[in-house]
Amino acid sequence: MCCAVLWLWLWLCCAVLCCADLEVSEIDDLVKSKFQYVVSCQVYGQQKRELDPKATDIDFLLARHPNLRVAYIDNRKARTASGATKDEFFSVLIKSVPVWM
């Protein structure tokens, strides 16, 4: 993580020095196009199904920060060939989808 932050800082400094005509918003857009942030919230799927306010908070953060991704483990009941039910687990990575008006 430390190396990535250092690399990002050096990259930004070079971008500013080499391209002095770039606006801060343009540099910000450049960084946003290159970097994403992943946060793990293992029980987000369960919270979402149960309409837990914590899931709403995560949805707010996703909408507020477009480069944020949330990784979580979800599960569902599945029937086996013998008719018994078992839990299936799988990983999910989500991002916010902008709503256009």
Backbone as CSV, one residue per row, in Angstrom:
resi,resn,N_x,N_y,N_z,CA_x,CA_y,CA_z,C_x,C_y,C_z
1,MET,0.831,-1.188,0.000,0.000,0.000,0.000,0.875,1.250,0.000
2,CYS,1.919,1.231,0.783,2.796,2.396,0.891,3.453,2.709,-0.455
3,CYS,3.883,1.681,-1.163,4.496,1.884,-2.482,3.491,2.469,-3.465
4,ALA,2.236,2.010,-3.376,1.208,2.523,-4.287,0.944,3.994,-4.026
5,VAL,0.924,4.382,-2.769,0.694,5.792,-2.428,1.865,6.634,-2.908
6,LEU,3.082,6.153,-2.701,4.263,6.873,-3.161,4.250,7.005,-4.680
7,TRP,3.916,5.905,-5.382,3.855,5.947,-6.832,2.807,6.953,-7.299
8,LEU,1.653,6.960,-6.649,0.595,7.894,-7.006,1.061,9.332,-6.808
9,TRP,1.725,9.605,-5.690,2.223,10.950,-5.413,3.232,11.380,-6.476
10,LEU,4.171,10.508,-6.821,5.161,10.834,-7.843,4.501,11.050,-9.200
11,TRP,3.520,10.205,-9.514,2.812,10.329,-10.783,2.075,11.664,-10.869
12,LEU,1.436,12.068,-9.800,0.717,13.340,-9.780,1.677,14.516,-9.912
13,CYS,2.795,14.432,-9.213,3.785,15.515,-9.309,4.304,15.651,-10.735
14,CYS,4.593,14.521,-11.374,5.058,14.561,-12.768,3.980,15.127,-13.681
15,ALA,2.740,14.741,-13.437,1.640,15.237,-14.275,1.502,16.746,-14.130
16,VAL,1.662,17.235,-12.907,1.526,18.677,-12.676,2.706,19.430,-13.280
17,LEU,3.921,18.918,-13.094,5.102,19.603,-13.606,5.181,19.545,-15.130
18,CYS,4.838,18.397,-15.708,4.934,18.238,-17.157,3.774,18.896,-17.892
19,CYS,2.652,18.951,-17.257,1.445,19.478,-17.909,0.864,20.586,-17.038
20,ALA,1.573,21.670,-16.944,1.157,22.764,-16.063,-0.173,23.371,-16.485
21,ASP,-0.581,23.131,-17.718,-1.834,23.696,-18.190,-3.058,22.881,-17.764
22,LEU,-2.853,21.715,-17.118,-3.979,20.914,-16.640,-4.610,21.555,-15.407
23,GLU,-5.916,21.560,-15.378,-6.637,22.046,-14.212,-6.664,20.949,-13.146
24,VAL,-6.904,21.340,-11.909,-6.976,20.372,-10.814,-8.086,19.361,-11.076
25,SER,-9.202,19.808,-11.616,-10.306,18.887,-11.898,-9.918,17.872,-12.971
26,GLU,-9.098,18.284,-13.938,-8.643,17.354,-14.968,-7.713,16.298,-14.385
27,ILE,-6.840,16.712,-13.481,-5.942,15.765,-12.813,-6.762,14.811,-11.959
28,ASP,-7.768,15.338,-11.271,-8.647,14.514,-10.457,-9.362,13.480,-11.321
29,ASP,-9.845,13.884,-12.470,-10.508,12.955,-13.389,-9.546,11.883,-13.887
30,LEU,-8.293,12.282,-14.139,-7.273,11.330,-14.561,-7.042,10.269,-13.490
31,VAL,-6.899,10.704,-12.251,-6.673,9.775,-11.143,-7.881,8.855,-10.980
32,LYS,-9.078,9.410,-11.069,-10.286,8.597,-10.924,-10.394,7.546,-12.018
33,SER,-9.896,7.855,-13.200,-9.974,6.881,-14.280,-8.961,5.747,-14.116
34,LYS,-7.931,5.961,-13.295,-6.874,4.973,-13.154,-6.970,4.139,-11.873
35,PHE,-7.627,4.664,-10.825,-7.600,4.006,-9.523,-8.999,3.742,-9.009
36,GLN,-9.156,2.602,-8.337,-10.394,2.246,-7.672,-10.052,1.779,-6.267
37,TYR,-11.017,1.866,-5.388,-10.833,1.468,-4.000,-11.816,0.358,-3.686
38,VAL,-11.322,-0.729,-3.127,-12.172,-1.867,-2.783,-12.228,-1.991,-1.270
39,VAL,-13.444,-2.097,-0.762,-13.683,-2.275,0.667,-14.432,-3.578,0.846
40,SER,-14.062,-4.343,1.855,-14.739,-5.608,2.110,-15.793,-5.418,3.189
41,CYS,-16.999,-5.852,2.914,-18.100,-5.830,3.866,-18.776,-7.192,3.764
42,GLN,-18.306,-8.135,4.539,-18.678,-9.533,4.364,-20.176,-9.799,4.456
43,VAL,-20.926,-9.010,5.215,-22.348,-9.300,5.435,-23.267,-8.326,4.699
44,TYR,-22.758,-7.614,3.707,-23.575,-6.630,2.991,-24.812,-7.268,2.351
45,GLY,-24.673,-8.435,1.744,-25.808,-9.097,1.114,-26.913,-9.409,2.102
46,GLN,-26.528,-9.903,3.257,-27.507,-10.196,4.313,-28.158,-8.903,4.808
47,GLN,-27.353,-7.860,5.005,-27.894,-6.573,5.444,-28.872,-6.019,4.419
48,LYS,-28.551,-6.149,3.151,-29.407,-5.648,2.078,-30.753,-6.384,2.064
49,ARG,-30.704,-7.709,2.205,-31.946,-8.505,2.220,-32.826,-8.160,3.419
50,GLU,-32.193,-7.872,4.561,-32.942,-7.579,5.786,-33.280,-6.099,5.933
51,LEU,-32.970,-5.295,4.903,-33.225,-3.843,4.908,-32.580,-3.157,6.107
52,ASP,-31.398,-3.607,6.453,-30.626,-3.030,7.560,-30.157,-1.631,7.167
53,PRO,-30.260,-0.642,8.071,-29.787,0.712,7.752,-28.297,0.770,7.398
54,LYS,-27.523,-0.189,7.870,-26.092,-0.209,7.530,-25.902,-0.404,6.025
55,ALA,-26.774,-1.189,5.399,-26.696,-1.384,3.946,-27.005,-0.072,3.231
56,THR,-27.939,0.691,3.761,-28.265,2.002,3.181,-27.071,2.935,3.296
57,ASP,-26.345,2.864,4.405,-25.139,3.684,4.572,-24.082,3.307,3.536
58,ILE,-23.929,2.021,3.291,-22.960,1.562,2.286,-23.390,2.032,0.903
59,ASP,-24.691,1.955,0.612,-25.201,2.446,-0.674,-24.923,3.936,-0.844
60,PHE,-25.071,4.692,0.244,-24.771,6.128,0.201,-23.301,6.363,-0.129
61,LEU,-22.412,5.613,0.528,-20.974,5.763,0.261,-20.642,5.390,-1.179
62,LEU,-21.268,4.353,-1.698,-21.047,3.958,-3.094,-21.480,5.056,-4.050
63,ALA,-22.627,5.672,-3.768,-23.117,6.739,-4.639,-22.248,7.987,-4.527
64,ARG,-21.745,8.259,-3.330,-20.934,9.457,-3.083,-19.533,9.349,-3.675
65,HIS,-18.998,8.129,-3.705,-17.624,7.899,-4.180,-17.658,6.906,-5.341
66,PRO,-17.706,7.391,-6.581,-17.859,6.504,-7.737,-16.720,5.511,-7.940
67,ASN,-15.565,5.747,-7.370,-14.445,4.809,-7.528,-14.418,3.740,-6.441
68,LEU,-15.392,3.754,-5.567,-15.463,2.782,-4.481,-16.150,1.508,-4.962
69,ARG,-15.596,0.377,-4.606,-16.192,-0.931,-4.875,-16.342,-1.649,-3.546
70,VAL,-17.384,-2.445,-3.400,-17.608,-3.220,-2.180,-17.590,-4.696,-2.539
71,ALA,-16.763,-5.434,-1.836,-16.691,-6.878,-2.009,-17.362,-7.535,-0.813
72,TYR,-18.192,-8.541,-1.082,-18.833,-9.252,0.015,-19.110,-10.694,-0.388
73,ILE,-19.427,-11.500,0.610,-19.779,-12.897,0.404,-21.293,-13.004,0.500
74,ASP,-21.908,-13.594,-0.511,-23.355,-13.792,-0.488,-23.638,-15.286,-0.492
75,ASN,-24.838,-15.654,-0.091,-25.203,-17.069,-0.097,-26.651,-17.232,-0.530
76,ARG,-26.955,-18.440,-0.937,-28.323,-18.786,-1.303,-28.530,-20.269,-1.036
77,LYS,-29.772,-20.639,-0.896,-30.122,-22.047,-0.690,-30.232,-22.712,-2.060
78,ALA,-29.693,-23.891,-2.174,-29.762,-24.650,-3.428,-30.168,-26.081,-3.110
79,ARG,-30.863,-26.660,-4.040,-31.286,-28.062,-3.876,-30.257,-28.982,-4.533
80,THR,-29.946,-30.047,-3.844,-29.042,-31.049,-4.395,-29.857,-32.040,-5.218
81,ALA,-29.187,-32.960,-5.877,-29.870,-33.968,-6.697,-30.788,-34.843,-5.851
82,SER,-30.452,-35.017,-4.583,-31.277,-35.860,-3.708,-32.467,-35.099,-3.123
83,GLY,-32.552,-33.795,-3.402,-33.680,-33.001,-2.896,-33.385,-32.239,-1.620
84,ALA,-32.234,-32.482,-1.026,-31.861,-31.750,0.190,-31.431,-30.331,-0.179
85,THR,-31.489,-29.443,0.785,-31.025,-28.070,0.539,-29.662,-27.874,1.182
86,LYS,-28.874,-27.057,0.533,-27.561,-26.709,1.086,-27.282,-25.253,0.764
87,ASP,-26.406,-24.646,1.556,-26.016,-23.258,1.323,-24.897,-23.209,0.293
88,GLU,-25.037,-22.297,-0.669,-23.973,-22.021,-1.628,-23.457,-20.620,-1.351
89,PHE,-22.157,-20.467,-1.323,-21.531,-19.172,-1.065,-20.766,-18.727,-2.299
90,PHE,-20.789,-17.426,-2.567,-20.043,-16.880,-3.693,-19.650,-15.450,-3.395
91,SER,-18.588,-15.005,-4.047,-18.096,-13.647,-3.818,-18.730,-12.699,-4.830
92,VAL,-18.942,-11.462,-4.380,-19.591,-10.442,-5.197,-18.779,-9.157,-5.095
93,LEU,-18.622,-8.458,-6.207,-17.982,-7.136,-6.231,-18.960,-6.187,-6.887
94,ILE,-19.342,-5.130,-6.168,-20.338,-4.191,-6.706,-19.775,-2.785,-6.772
95,LYS,-20.408,-1.983,-7.590,-20.104,-0.558,-7.677,-21.422,0.192,-7.817
96,SER,-21.377,1.464,-7.610,-22.571,2.284,-7.742,-22.827,2.571,-9.210
97,VAL,-24.064,2.570,-9.565,-24.454,2.919,-10.938,-25.119,4.292,-10.887
98,PRO,-24.574,5.285,-11.622,-25.181,6.606,-11.565,-26.590,6.601,-12.136
99,VAL,-27.448,7.368,-11.503,-28.816,7.495,-11.958,-28.915,8.791,-12.762
100,TRP,-29.254,8.670,-14.030,-29.355,9.828,-14.898,-30.791,10.298,-14.923
101,MET,-30.981,11.575,-14.775,-32.334,12.149,-14.777,-32.606,12.899,-16.039
